[in-house]
Amino acid sequence: MRRWLFFAPVGLFVVLGGVFLSQLLLGRDPSHIPSALVDRPVPEFVLPGVEGRDGPAGFATADLQGSLSIVNVFASWCVPCLAEHPLISGLSEDGYRVFGINHRDKDAEAAAWLRRHGDPYTGVGADRDARISVEWGVTGVPETFIVDAAGVIRYKHVGPLTPQLLEDEFMPRIRALGG
């Protein structure tokens, strides 16, 4: 009986190792988080603007109708948000409508961050209590969504955009939607 107790942890280790190895060999991306909102209309929401920000105040569901939009969830305290910010700015400079959801941030800090690093957003909504972010299925910042002209979420990326991801995955999806 004692012999079995000795081999039980070894057997458990072998089984768990096999599960992990099979997941790696199947080529699944462990950072991929599926979203139940992809291919569904954006949630109904109205976000107030970030106080102290130059530009249009806030945005709402209705603003995402009529043409393709990119929605970027960011915060001034988020280091990866700063890393991806030049790419978000580039999308805006290329003529895409980019909206921002400022996640759990103080207005003064968000406004200062946008002044310091550039404000590429058509509109920025202040989601101070993260209620709207939860409705969008946000699990952290940054996250970026592609919304088609009918207001349907067509793609969600969790984490910062990178030049490679933008070229290989993000832009082909935008072009496929007519953007």
OpenMM code with the backbone's topology and positions (N, CA, C; nanometers):
from openmm import Vec3, app, unit

residues = "MET ARG ARG TRP LEU PHE PHE ALA PRO VAL GLY LEU PHE VAL VAL LEU GLY GLY VAL PHE LEU SER GLN LEU LEU LEU GLY ARG ASP PRO SER HIS ILE PRO SER ALA LEU VAL ASP ARG PRO VAL PRO GLU PHE VAL LEU PRO GLY VAL GLU GLY ARG ASP GLY PRO ALA GLY PHE ALA THR ALA ASP LEU GLN GLY SER LEU SER ILE VAL ASN VAL PHE ALA SER TRP CYS VAL PRO CYS LEU ALA GLU HIS PRO LEU ILE SER GLY LEU SER GLU ASP GLY TYR ARG VAL PHE GLY ILE ASN HIS ARG ASP LYS ASP ALA GLU ALA ALA ALA TRP LEU ARG ARG HIS GLY ASP PRO TYR THR GLY VAL GLY ALA ASP ARG ASP ALA ARG ILE SER VAL GLU TRP GLY VAL THR GLY VAL PRO GLU THR PHE ILE VAL ASP ALA ALA GLY VAL ILE ARG TYR LYS HIS VAL GLY PRO LEU THR PRO GLN LEU LEU GLU ASP GLU PHE MET PRO ARG ILE ARG ALA LEU GLY GLY".split()
positions = [
    Vec3(0.0817, -0.1194, 0.0000),
    Vec3(0.0000, 0.0000, 0.0000),
    Vec3(0.0867, 0.1266, 0.0000),
    Vec3(0.1945, 0.1227, 0.0763),
    Vec3(0.2837, 0.2387, 0.0816),
    Vec3(0.3484, 0.2653, -0.0542),
    Vec3(0.3729, 0.1601, -0.1279),
    Vec3(0.4320, 0.1761, -0.2588),
    Vec3(0.3397, 0.2578, -0.3496),
    Vec3(0.2105, 0.2340, -0.3435),
    Vec3(0.1133, 0.3090, -0.4241),
    Vec3(0.1098, 0.4548, -0.3836),
    Vec3(0.1213, 0.4833, -0.2560),
    Vec3(0.1225, 0.6229, -0.2106),
    Vec3(0.2457, 0.6959, -0.2638),
    Vec3(0.3555, 0.6239, -0.2774),
    Vec3(0.4763, 0.6828, -0.3315),
    Vec3(0.4594, 0.7161, -0.4808),
    Vec3(0.3954, 0.6281, -0.5567),
    Vec3(0.3816, 0.6460, -0.7014),
    Vec3(0.2644, 0.7362, -0.7413),
    Vec3(0.1713, 0.7620, -0.6527),
    Vec3(0.0555, 0.8463, -0.6848),
    Vec3(0.0977, 0.9862, -0.7285),
    Vec3(0.1850, 1.0572, -0.6562),
    Vec3(0.2274, 1.1901, -0.7031),
    Vec3(0.3011, 1.1849, -0.8371),
    Vec3(0.3803, 1.0817, -0.8587),
    Vec3(0.4518, 1.0671, -0.9853),
    Vec3(0.3512, 1.0474, -1.0989),
    Vec3(0.2509, 0.9631, -1.0758),
    Vec3(0.1470, 0.9407, -1.1764),
    Vec3(0.0695, 1.0678, -1.2062),
    Vec3(0.0357, 1.1439, -1.1030),
    Vec3(-0.0360, 1.2708, -1.1214),
    Vec3(0.0493, 1.3682, -1.2021),
    Vec3(0.1789, 1.3733, -1.1730),
    Vec3(0.2697, 1.4602, -1.2459),
    Vec3(0.2743, 1.4216, -1.3935),
    Vec3(0.2813, 1.2935, -1.4228),
    Vec3(0.2865, 1.2455, -1.5614),
    Vec3(0.1576, 1.2815, -1.6348),
    Vec3(0.0433, 1.2629, -1.5711),
    Vec3(-0.0854, 1.2953, -1.6336),
    Vec3(-0.0940, 1.4459, -1.6622),
    Vec3(-0.0618, 1.5306, -1.5641),
    Vec3(-0.0666, 1.6757, -1.5846),
    Vec3(0.0327, 1.7194, -1.6919),
    Vec3(0.1522, 1.6620, -1.6895),
    Vec3(0.2505, 1.6928, -1.7931),
    Vec3(0.1988, 1.6583, -1.9312),
    Vec3(0.1301, 1.5452, -1.9427),
    Vec3(0.0718, 1.5049, -2.0706),
    Vec3(-0.0344, 1.6030, -2.1184),
    Vec3(-0.1170, 1.6507, -2.0263),
    Vec3(-0.2206, 1.7488, -2.0622),
    Vec3(-0.1556, 1.8774, -2.1119),
    Vec3(-0.0577, 1.9277, -2.0374),
    Vec3(0.0091, 2.0518, -2.0782),
    Vec3(0.0814, 2.0350, -2.2118),
    Vec3(0.1488, 1.9250, -2.2299),
    Vec3(0.2203, 1.8990, -2.3537),
    Vec3(0.1237, 1.8897, -2.4722),
    Vec3(0.0110, 1.8231, -2.4522),
    Vec3(-0.0862, 1.8129, -2.5621),
    Vec3(-0.1402, 1.9502, -2.6001),
    Vec3(-0.1606, 2.0392, -2.5034),
    Vec3(-0.2086, 2.1734, -2.5342),
    Vec3(-0.1041, 2.2516, -2.6142),
    Vec3(0.0223, 2.2347, -2.5777),
    Vec3(0.1282, 2.3027, -2.6525),
    Vec3(0.1392, 2.2499, -2.7950),
    Vec3(0.1299, 2.1198, -2.8118),
    Vec3(0.1458, 2.0590, -2.9436),
    Vec3(0.0279, 2.0842, -3.0354),
    Vec3(-0.0893, 2.1146, -2.9789),
    Vec3(-0.2063, 2.1432, -3.0617),
    Vec3(-0.1995, 2.2827, -3.1229),
    Vec3(-0.1014, 2.3619, -3.0800),
    Vec3(-0.0825, 2.4940, -3.1386),
    Vec3(-0.1802, 2.5984, -3.0906),
    Vec3(-0.2433, 2.5763, -2.9808),
    Vec3(-0.3368, 2.6758, -2.9279),
    Vec3(-0.2599, 2.7887, -2.8623),
    Vec3(-0.3084, 2.9092, -2.8830),
    Vec3(-0.2461, 3.0270, -2.8234),
    Vec3(-0.2994, 3.0419, -2.6816),
    Vec3(-0.2147, 3.0250, -2.5796),
    Vec3(-0.2640, 3.0338, -2.4424),
    Vec3(-0.3078, 3.1742, -2.4032),
    Vec3(-0.2658, 3.2759, -2.4787),
    Vec3(-0.3076, 3.4116, -2.4462),
    Vec3(-0.4416, 3.4467, -2.5110),
    Vec3(-0.4915, 3.3606, -2.6002),
    Vec3(-0.6189, 3.3872, -2.6669),
    Vec3(-0.7339, 3.3685, -2.5686),
    Vec3(-0.8116, 3.4742, -2.5525),
    Vec3(-0.9279, 3.4700, -2.4651),
    Vec3(-1.0501, 3.4932, -2.5527),
    Vec3(-1.1336, 3.3907, -2.5714),
    Vec3(-1.2497, 3.4093, -2.6586),
    Vec3(-1.3479, 3.5097, -2.5977),
    Vec3(-1.4169, 3.5796, -2.6834),
    Vec3(-1.5148, 3.6778, -2.6380),
    Vec3(-1.6531, 3.6374, -2.6864),
    Vec3(-1.7459, 3.6366, -2.5940),
    Vec3(-1.8845, 3.6051, -2.6290),
    Vec3(-1.9486, 3.7188, -2.7080),
    Vec3(-1.8851, 3.8363, -2.7102),
    Vec3(-1.9447, 3.9515, -2.7781),
    Vec3(-1.9070, 3.9622, -2.9258),
    Vec3(-1.8077, 3.8859, -2.9697),
    Vec3(-1.7711, 3.8921, -3.1110),
    Vec3(-1.8893, 3.8432, -3.1946),
    Vec3(-1.9189, 3.9185, -3.3006),
    Vec3(-2.0322, 3.8959, -3.3905),
    Vec3(-2.1665, 3.9308, -3.3265),
    Vec3(-2.1623, 4.0130, -3.2237),
    Vec3(-2.2852, 4.0640, -3.1608),
    Vec3(-2.2798, 4.2164, -3.1582),
    Vec3(-2.3961, 4.2803, -3.1515),
    Vec3(-2.3968, 4.4267, -3.1438),
    Vec3(-2.3272, 4.4763, -3.0174),
    Vec3(-2.2666, 4.5939, -3.0290),
    Vec3(-2.2034, 4.6522, -2.9104),
    Vec3(-2.3096, 4.6736, -2.8033),
    Vec3(-2.2710, 4.6665, -2.6773),
    Vec3(-2.3687, 4.6903, -2.5702),
    Vec3(-2.4226, 4.8336, -2.5763),
    Vec3(-2.5413, 4.8518, -2.5253),
    Vec3(-2.5983, 4.9870, -2.5146),
    Vec3(-2.5262, 5.0599, -2.4015),
    Vec3(-2.4710, 5.1776, -2.4333),
    Vec3(-2.3991, 5.2537, -2.3313),
    Vec3(-2.3934, 5.4002, -2.3697),
    Vec3(-2.3715, 5.4832, -2.2704),
    Vec3(-2.3406, 5.6240, -2.2884),
    Vec3(-2.2310, 5.6550, -2.1873),
    Vec3(-2.1160, 5.7005, -2.2362),
    Vec3(-2.0051, 5.7349, -2.1479),
    Vec3(-1.9817, 5.8851, -2.1504),
    Vec3(-1.9680, 5.9464, -2.0324),
    Vec3(-1.9339, 6.0889, -2.0294),
    Vec3(-1.7901, 6.1081, -2.0744),
    Vec3(-1.7577, 6.2304, -2.1103),
    Vec3(-1.6213, 6.2593, -2.1523),
    Vec3(-1.5252, 6.2656, -2.0355),
    Vec3(-1.3983, 6.2627, -2.0672),
    Vec3(-1.2926, 6.2806, -1.9682),
    Vec3(-1.2799, 6.4303, -1.9435),
    Vec3(-1.3063, 6.4730, -1.8212),
    Vec3(-1.2978, 6.6158, -1.7883),
    Vec3(-1.1541, 6.6636, -1.8051),
    Vec3(-1.1393, 6.7775, -1.8707),
    Vec3(-1.0081, 6.8344, -1.8929),
    Vec3(-0.9464, 6.7953, -2.0263),
    Vec3(-1.0120, 6.7050, -2.0977),
    Vec3(-0.9625, 6.6630, -2.2291),
    Vec3(-1.0091, 6.7624, -2.3337),
    Vec3(-0.9192, 6.7969, -2.4250),
    Vec3(-0.9572, 6.8793, -2.5388),
    Vec3(-1.0223, 6.7877, -2.6404),
    Vec3(-1.1324, 6.8280, -2.6968),
    Vec3(-1.1982, 6.7455, -2.7978),
    Vec3(-1.3391, 6.7100, -2.7566),
    Vec3(-1.4066, 6.6318, -2.8422),
    Vec3(-1.5451, 6.5953, -2.8149),
    Vec3(-1.5595, 6.5217, -2.6815),
    Vec3(-1.6703, 6.5460, -2.6165),
    Vec3(-1.6953, 6.4828, -2.4867),
    Vec3(-1.7619, 6.3473, -2.5052),
    Vec3(-1.7036, 6.2444, -2.4478),
    Vec3(-1.7633, 6.1123, -2.4408),
    Vec3(-1.8043, 6.0516, -2.5731),
    Vec3(-1.8711, 5.9380, -2.5627),
    Vec3(-1.9330, 5.8755, -2.6788),
    Vec3(-2.0295, 5.7686, -2.6308),
    Vec3(-2.1091, 5.7193, -2.7259),
    Vec3(-2.2161, 5.6251, -2.6922),
    Vec3(-2.2317, 5.5234, -2.8047),
    Vec3(-2.3177, 5.4280, -2.7822),
    Vec3(-2.3448, 5.3228, -2.8809),
    Vec3(-2.3747, 5.3818, -3.0185),
    Vec3(-2.4559, 5.4848, -3.0226),
    Vec3(-2.4966, 5.5446, -3.1504),
    Vec3(-2.3778, 5.5965, -3.2311),
    Vec3(-2.2697, 5.6359, -3.1648),
    Vec3(-2.1521, 5.6874, -3.2349),
    Vec3(-2.0788, 5.5790, -3.3135),
    Vec3(-2.1072, 5.4531, -3.2827),
    Vec3(-2.0389, 5.3415, -3.3489),
    Vec3(-2.1188, 5.2867, -3.4667),
    Vec3(-2.2164, 5.3609, -3.5119),
    Vec3(-2.2984, 5.3225, -3.6258),
    Vec3(-2.2545, 5.4021, -3.7482),
    Vec3(-2.2667, 5.3434, -3.8658),
    Vec3(-2.2465, 5.4168, -3.9901),
    Vec3(-2.1141, 5.3941, -4.0585),
    Vec3(-2.0094, 5.3700, -3.9838),
    Vec3(-1.8817, 5.3357, -4.0462),
    Vec3(-1.7971, 5.2567, -3.9471),
    Vec3(-1.6995, 5.1866, -4.0030),
    Vec3(-1.6129, 5.1036, -3.9206),
    Vec3(-1.5466, 5.1878, -3.8118),
    Vec3(-1.5365, 5.1313, -3.6920),
    Vec3(-1.4740, 5.2000, -3.5797),
    Vec3(-1.3804, 5.1056, -3.5065),
    Vec3(-1.2823, 5.1638, -3.4431),
    Vec3(-1.1918, 5.0908, -3.3557),
    Vec3(-1.2142, 5.1457, -3.2160),
    Vec3(-1.2321, 5.0561, -3.1202),
    Vec3(-1.2509, 5.0975, -2.9813),
    Vec3(-1.1349, 5.0423, -2.9009),
    Vec3(-1.0629, 5.1336, -2.8363),
    Vec3(-0.9437, 5.0979, -2.7588),
    Vec3(-0.9695, 5.1281, -2.6117),
    Vec3(-0.9520, 5.0270, -2.5274),
    Vec3(-0.9683, 5.0433, -2.3832),
    Vec3(-0.8289, 5.0653, -2.3257),
    Vec3(-0.8108, 5.1790, -2.2566),
    Vec3(-0.6787, 5.2178, -2.2095),
    Vec3(-0.6892, 5.2869, -2.0738),
    Vec3(-0.5735, 5.3104, -2.0123),
    Vec3(-0.5665, 5.3863, -1.8876),
    Vec3(-0.4304, 5.4542, -1.8788),
    Vec3(-0.4252, 5.5658, -1.8085),
    Vec3(-0.2989, 5.6390, -1.7961),
    Vec3(-0.1965, 5.5615, -1.7140),
    Vec3(-0.2409, 5.4750, -1.6268),
    Vec3(-0.1513, 5.3978, -1.5399),
    Vec3(-0.1048, 5.2673, -1.6048),
    Vec3(-0.1466, 5.2411, -1.7268),
    Vec3(-0.1198, 5.1144, -1.7961),
    Vec3(0.0051, 5.1274, -1.8843),
    Vec3(0.1126, 5.0591, -1.8469),
    Vec3(0.2374, 5.0649, -1.9242),
    Vec3(0.2201, 5.0060, -2.0647),
    Vec3(0.1548, 4.8897, -2.0823),
    Vec3(0.1352, 4.8391, -2.2189),
    Vec3(0.0504, 4.9332, -2.3061),
    Vec3(-0.0380, 5.0109, -2.2438),
    Vec3(-0.1179, 5.1072, -2.3207),
    Vec3(-0.0273, 5.2127, -2.3834),
    Vec3(0.0729, 5.2555, -2.3077),
    Vec3(0.1680, 5.3529, -2.3607),
    Vec3(0.2489, 5.2916, -2.4742),
    Vec3(0.2853, 5.1646, -2.4604),
    Vec3(0.3635, 5.0969, -2.5647),
    Vec3(0.2866, 5.0868, -2.6957),
    Vec3(0.1553, 5.0632, -2.6889),
    Vec3(0.0769, 5.0490, -2.8121),
    Vec3(0.0249, 5.1824, -2.8647),
    Vec3(0.0363, 5.2886, -2.7866),
    Vec3(-0.0236, 5.4168, -2.8222),
    Vec3(0.0216, 5.4710, -2.9589),
    Vec3(0.1485, 5.4569, -2.9972),
    Vec3(0.1856, 5.5031, -3.1324),
    Vec3(0.1105, 5.4288, -3.2437),
    Vec3(0.0798, 5.3022, -3.2228),
    Vec3(0.0036, 5.2272, -3.3232),
    Vec3(-0.1414, 5.2738, -3.3288),
    Vec3(-0.2001, 5.3006, -3.2126),
    Vec3(-0.3373, 5.3540, -3.2083),
    Vec3(-0.3392, 5.4901, -3.2781),
    Vec3(-0.2381, 5.5728, -3.2504),
    Vec3(-0.2294, 5.7043, -3.3152),
    Vec3(-0.2147, 5.6889, -3.4663),
    Vec3(-0.1370, 5.5903, -3.5094),
    Vec3(-0.1196, 5.5655, -3.6527),
    Vec3(-0.2495, 5.5272, -3.7204),
    Vec3(-0.3302, 5.4467, -3.6534),
    Vec3(-0.4607, 5.4099, -3.7096),
    Vec3(-0.5469, 5.5349, -3.7299),
    Vec3(-0.5441, 5.6250, -3.6318),
    Vec3(-0.6197, 5.7492, -3.6424),
    Vec3(-0.5657, 5.8364, -3.7569),
    Vec3(-0.4334, 5.8457, -3.7659),
    Vec3(-0.3712, 5.9249, -3.8732),
    Vec3(-0.4030, 5.8682, -4.0115),
    Vec3(-0.4257, 5.7373, -4.0178),
    Vec3(-0.4619, 5.6731, -4.1449),
    Vec3(-0.6096, 5.6906, -4.1795),
    Vec3(-0.6834, 5.7632, -4.0954),
    Vec3(-0.8226, 5.7951, -4.1254),
    Vec3(-0.9263, 5.7073, -4.0593),
    Vec3(-0.8839, 5.6152, -3.9735),
    Vec3(-0.9817, 5.5304, -3.9041),
    Vec3(-1.0396, 5.6043, -3.7846),
    Vec3(-1.1673, 5.5781, -3.7599),
    Vec3(-1.2328, 5.6354, -3.6419),
    Vec3(-1.1943, 5.5503, -3.5213),
    Vec3(-1.1223, 5.6116, -3.4283),
    Vec3(-1.0764, 5.5420, -3.3101),
    Vec3(-1.1398, 5.6070, -3.1882),
    Vec3(-1.2107, 5.5254, -3.1110),
    Vec3(-1.2719, 5.5721, -2.9870),
    Vec3(-1.1980, 5.5099, -2.8700),
    Vec3(-1.1942, 5.5811, -2.7592),
    Vec3(-1.1268, 5.5301, -2.6410),
    Vec3(-1.2219, 5.5146, -2.5242),
    Vec3(-1.2063, 5.4059, -2.4527),
    Vec3(-1.2736, 5.3884, -2.3243),
    Vec3(-1.1634, 5.3988, -2.2191),
    Vec3(-1.1685, 5.5050, -2.1401),
    Vec3(-1.0687, 5.5249, -2.0356),
    Vec3(-1.1139, 5.4475, -1.9127),
    Vec3(-1.0389, 5.3456, -1.8790),
    Vec3(-1.0769, 5.2428, -1.7814),
    Vec3(-1.0223, 5.2734, -1.6413),
    Vec3(-1.1136, 5.2896, -1.5447),
    Vec3(-1.0770, 5.3055, -1.4027),
    Vec3(-0.9638, 5.4060, -1.3822),
    Vec3(-0.9848, 5.5237, -1.4332),
    Vec3(-0.8805, 5.6257, -1.4294),
    Vec3(-0.9367, 5.7541, -1.3704),
    Vec3(-0.8495, 5.8371, -1.3209),
    Vec3(-0.8893, 5.9713, -1.2762),
    Vec3(-0.8860, 6.0624, -1.3980),
    Vec3(-0.9883, 6.1458, -1.4114),
    Vec3(-0.9988, 6.2314, -1.5291),
    Vec3(-0.8747, 6.3177, -1.5490),
    Vec3(-0.8254, 6.3790, -1.4420),
    Vec3(-0.7093, 6.4681, -1.4544),
    Vec3(-0.5879, 6.3918, -1.5072),
    Vec3(-0.5678, 6.2701, -1.4591),
    Vec3(-0.4532, 6.1909, -1.5041),
    Vec3(-0.4709, 6.1452, -1.6487),
    Vec3(-0.5925, 6.1068, -1.6848),
    Vec3(-0.6194, 6.0646, -1.8228),
    Vec3(-0.6007, 6.1818, -1.9192),
    Vec3(-0.6529, 6.2991, -1.8835),
    Vec3(-0.6407, 6.4170, -1.9696),
    Vec3(-0.4940, 6.4567, -1.9856),
    Vec3(-0.4170, 6.4518, -1.8766),
    Vec3(-0.2750, 6.4861, -1.8829),
    Vec3(-0.1996, 6.3848, -1.9697),
    Vec3(-0.2336, 6.2578, -1.9570),
    Vec3(-0.1695, 6.1519, -2.0359),
    Vec3(-0.1951, 6.1746, -2.1848),
    Vec3(-0.3193, 6.2082, -2.2198),
    Vec3(-0.3533, 6.2334, -2.3601),
    Vec3(-0.2825, 6.3575, -2.4139),
    Vec3(-0.2705, 6.4617, -2.3313),
    Vec3(-0.1971, 6.5810, -2.3764),
    Vec3(-0.0487, 6.5490, -2.3962),
    Vec3(0.0077, 6.4710, -2.3077),
    Vec3(0.1509, 6.4385, -2.3125),
    Vec3(0.1856, 6.3457, -2.4291),
    Vec3(0.1005, 6.2464, -2.4559),
    Vec3(0.1341, 6.1434, -2.5547),
    Vec3(0.0582, 6.1564, -2.6868),
    Vec3(-0.0348, 6.2489, -2.6932),
    Vec3(-0.1151, 6.2670, -2.8131),
    Vec3(-0.2532, 6.2052, -2.7948),
    Vec3(-0.3511, 6.2696, -2.8552),
    Vec3(-0.4899, 6.2253, -2.8417),
    Vec3(-0.5444, 6.1885, -2.9788),
    Vec3(-0.5366, 6.0601, -3.0142),
    Vec3(-0.5812, 6.0175, -3.1470),
    Vec3(-0.7298, 5.9851, -3.1550),
    Vec3(-0.8021, 6.0034, -3.0452),
    Vec3(-0.9374, 5.9509, -3.0352),
    Vec3(-1.0422, 6.0467, -3.0894),
    Vec3(-1.1375, 5.9905, -3.1640),
    Vec3(-1.2546, 6.0639, -3.2103),
    Vec3(-1.3401, 6.1030, -3.0903),
    Vec3(-1.3464, 6.0163, -2.9932),
    Vec3(-1.4163, 6.0409, -2.8674),
    Vec3(-1.3572, 5.9524, -2.7596),
    Vec3(-1.3550, 6.0019, -2.6370),
    Vec3(-1.3065, 5.9233, -2.5234),
    Vec3(-1.4116, 5.9270, -2.4148),
    Vec3(-1.4534, 5.8087, -2.3715),
    Vec3(-1.5499, 5.7982, -2.2631),
    Vec3(-1.4797, 5.7610, -2.1337),
    Vec3(-1.5198, 5.8258, -2.0267),
    Vec3(-1.4628, 5.7981, -1.8950),
    Vec3(-1.5433, 5.6867, -1.8280),
    Vec3(-1.4827, 5.5716, -1.8157),
    Vec3(-1.5464, 5.4568, -1.7499),
    Vec3(-1.4843, 5.4419, -1.6112),
    Vec3(-1.5193, 5.5347, -1.5244),
    Vec3(-1.4552, 5.5451, -1.3930),
    Vec3(-1.4757, 5.4228, -1.3052),
    Vec3(-1.5927, 5.3609, -1.3130),
    Vec3(-1.6208, 5.2440, -1.2281),
    Vec3(-1.6122, 5.1122, -1.3051),
    Vec3(-1.5704, 5.1162, -1.4292),
    Vec3(-1.5517, 4.9995, -1.5164),
    Vec3(-1.6811, 4.9247, -1.5474),
    Vec3(-1.7946, 4.9855, -1.5241),
    Vec3(-1.9213, 4.9194, -1.5524),
    Vec3(-1.9383, 4.8916, -1.7017),
    Vec3(-1.9049, 4.9890, -1.7856),
    Vec3(-1.9184, 4.9708, -1.9304),
    Vec3(-1.8125, 4.8727, -1.9814),
    Vec3(-1.6936, 4.8783, -1.9258),
    Vec3(-1.5887, 4.7833, -1.9646),
    Vec3(-1.6338, 4.6400, -1.9401),
    Vec3(-1.7002, 4.6167, -1.8288),
    Vec3(-1.7514, 4.4826, -1.7982),
    Vec3(-1.8547, 4.4416, -1.9024),
    Vec3(-1.9411, 4.5346, -1.9424),
    Vec3(-2.0413, 4.5035, -2.0452),
    Vec3(-1.9759, 4.4697, -2.1792),
    Vec3(-1.8592, 4.5262, -2.2059),
    Vec3(-1.7845, 4.4967, -2.3277),
    Vec3(-1.7043, 4.3678, -2.3137),
    Vec3(-1.7005, 4.3095, -2.1944),
    Vec3(-1.6254, 4.1866, -2.1728),
    Vec3(-1.4772, 4.2097, -2.1509),
    Vec3(-1.4408, 4.3301, -2.1100),
    Vec3(-1.2999, 4.3640, -2.0889),
    Vec3(-1.2478, 4.2918, -1.9652),
    Vec3(-1.1309, 4.2294, -1.9804),
    Vec3(-1.0684, 4.1589, -1.8688),
    Vec3(-0.9474, 4.2336, -1.8148),
    Vec3(-0.9007, 4.3338, -1.8856),
    Vec3(-0.7857, 4.4139, -1.8448),
    Vec3(-0.7550, 4.5135, -1.9534),
    Vec3(-0.6540, 4.5946, -1.9310),
    Vec3(-0.6162, 4.6930, -2.0323),
    Vec3(-0.4747, 4.6632, -2.0795),
    Vec3(-0.4439, 4.6915, -2.2032),
    Vec3(-0.5326, 4.7399, -2.3085),
    Vec3(-0.6085, 4.6262, -2.3770),
    Vec3(-0.7208, 4.6625, -2.4336),
    Vec3(-0.7967, 4.5749, -2.5222),
    Vec3(-0.8467, 4.6609, -2.6375),
    Vec3(-0.8534, 4.6021, -2.7550),
    Vec3(-0.8942, 4.6770, -2.8738),
    Vec3(-0.9956, 4.5960, -2.9529),
    Vec3(-1.1005, 4.6646, -2.9964),
    Vec3(-1.2112, 4.6021, -3.0691),
    Vec3(-1.2232, 4.6644, -3.2076),
    Vec3(-1.2657, 4.5852, -3.3041),
    Vec3(-1.3062, 4.6360, -3.4344),
    Vec3(-1.4575, 4.6221, -3.4400),
    Vec3(-1.5247, 4.7338, -3.4702),
    Vec3(-1.6705, 4.7380, -3.4780),
    Vec3(-1.7086, 4.7756, -3.6202),
    Vec3(-1.7950, 4.6950, -3.6839),
    Vec3(-1.8323, 4.7239, -3.8221),
    Vec3(-1.9326, 4.8392, -3.8295),
    Vec3(-1.9683, 4.8792, -3.9504),
    Vec3(-2.0566, 4.9945, -3.9714),
    Vec3(-2.1962, 4.9743, -3.9136),
    Vec3(-2.2355, 4.8496, -3.8933),
    Vec3(-2.3671, 4.8209, -3.8351),
    Vec3(-2.3621, 4.8193, -3.6816),
    Vec3(-2.2448, 4.8443, -3.6242),
    Vec3(-2.2328, 4.8458, -3.4789),
    Vec3(-2.2146, 4.7073, -3.4185),
    Vec3(-2.1597, 4.6143, -3.4969),
    Vec3(-2.1377, 4.4777, -3.4502),
    Vec3(-1.9884, 4.4585, -3.4233),
    Vec3(-1.9557, 4.4021, -3.3085),
    Vec3(-1.8157, 4.3741, -3.2743),
    Vec3(-1.7686, 4.2580, -3.3619),
    Vec3(-1.6636, 4.2811, -3.4396),
    Vec3(-1.6127, 4.1791, -3.5303),
    Vec3(-1.4807, 4.1177, -3.4849),
    Vec3(-1.4120, 4.1856, -3.3921),
    Vec3(-1.2828, 4.1342, -3.3471),
    Vec3(-1.2490, 4.1968, -3.2124),
    Vec3(-1.1812, 4.1181, -3.1306),
    Vec3(-1.1337, 4.1670, -3.0007),
    Vec3(-0.9912, 4.1192, -2.9809),
    Vec3(-0.9035, 4.2112, -2.9450),
    Vec3(-0.7658, 4.1743, -2.9120),
    Vec3(-0.7384, 4.2120, -2.7674),
    Vec3(-0.6909, 4.1151, -2.6905),
    Vec3(-0.6546, 4.1372, -2.5510),
    Vec3(-0.5049, 4.1594, -2.5444),
    Vec3(-0.4635, 4.2685, -2.4826),
    Vec3(-0.3218, 4.3008, -2.4704),
    Vec3(-0.2838, 4.4106, -2.5671),
    Vec3(-0.1591, 4.4521, -2.5610),
    Vec3(-0.1167, 4.5621, -2.6481),
    Vec3(-0.1030, 4.5182, -2.7939),
    Vec3(-0.1389, 4.6079, -2.8831),
    Vec3(-0.1132, 4.5848, -3.0250),
    Vec3(0.0367, 4.5947, -3.0490),
    Vec3(0.0860, 4.5158, -3.1413),
    Vec3(0.2257, 4.5223, -3.1829),
    Vec3(0.2284, 4.5450, -3.3331),
    Vec3(0.3393, 4.5926, -3.3868),
    Vec3(0.3452, 4.6102, -3.5320),
    Vec3(0.3159, 4.4801, -3.6075),
    Vec3(0.3683, 4.3685, -3.5589),
    Vec3(0.3464, 4.2396, -3.6250),
    Vec3(0.1990, 4.2009, -3.6212),
    Vec3(0.1354, 4.2150, -3.5057),
    Vec3(-0.0065, 4.1814, -3.4928),
    Vec3(-0.0912, 4.2736, -3.5810),
    Vec3(-0.0540, 4.4004, -3.5845),
    Vec3(-0.1277, 4.4961, -3.6669),
    Vec3(-0.1223, 4.4545, -3.8139),
    Vec3(-0.0043, 4.4149, -3.8602),
    Vec3(0.0135, 4.3767, -4.0001),
    Vec3(-0.0499, 4.2418, -4.0334),
    Vec3(-0.0321, 4.1446, -3.9450),
    Vec3(-0.0744, 4.0080, -3.9755),
    Vec3(-0.2204, 3.9790, -3.9462),
    Vec3(-0.2769, 4.0456, -3.8474),
    Vec3(-0.4108, 4.0074, -3.8041),
    Vec3(-0.5105, 4.1228, -3.8045),
    Vec3(-0.4707, 4.2350, -3.7499),
    Vec3(-0.5636, 4.3458, -3.7308),
    Vec3(-0.6046, 4.4108, -3.8631),
    Vec3(-0.5057, 4.4530, -3.9422),
    Vec3(-0.5366, 4.5217, -4.0678),
    Vec3(-0.6079, 4.4324, -4.1687),
    Vec3(-0.5712, 4.3041, -4.1826),
    Vec3(-0.6494, 4.2193, -4.2741),
    Vec3(-0.7971, 4.2118, -4.2338),
    Vec3(-0.8243, 4.2114, -4.1061),
    Vec3(-0.9644, 4.2080, -4.0615),
    Vec3(-1.0353, 4.3384, -4.0957),
    Vec3(-0.9649, 4.4494, -4.0780),
    Vec3(-1.0233, 4.5802, -4.1124),
    Vec3(-1.0508, 4.5871, -4.2627),
    Vec3(-0.9535, 4.5435, -4.3444),
    Vec3(-0.9728, 4.5454, -4.4898),
    Vec3(-1.0870, 4.4537, -4.5324),
    Vec3(-1.1022, 4.3395, -4.4665),
    Vec3(-1.2108, 4.2466, -4.4999),
    Vec3(-1.3469, 4.3091, -4.4712),
    Vec3(-1.3495, 4.4047, -4.3781),
    Vec3(-1.4759, 4.4725, -4.3448),
    Vec3(-1.4968, 4.5986, -4.4286),
    Vec3(-1.4080, 4.6218, -4.5240),
    Vec3(-1.4233, 4.7371, -4.6122),
    Vec3(-1.3544, 4.8613, -4.5617),
    Vec3(-1.2691, 4.8465, -4.4638),
    Vec3(-1.2000, 4.9634, -4.4060),
    Vec3(-1.0649, 4.9874, -4.4663),
] * unit.nanometer
topology = app.Topology()
chain = topology.addChain("A")
for resn in residues:
    res = topology.addResidue(resn, chain)
    for name in ("N", "CA", "C"):
        topology.addAtom(name, app.Element.getBySymbol(name[0]), res)
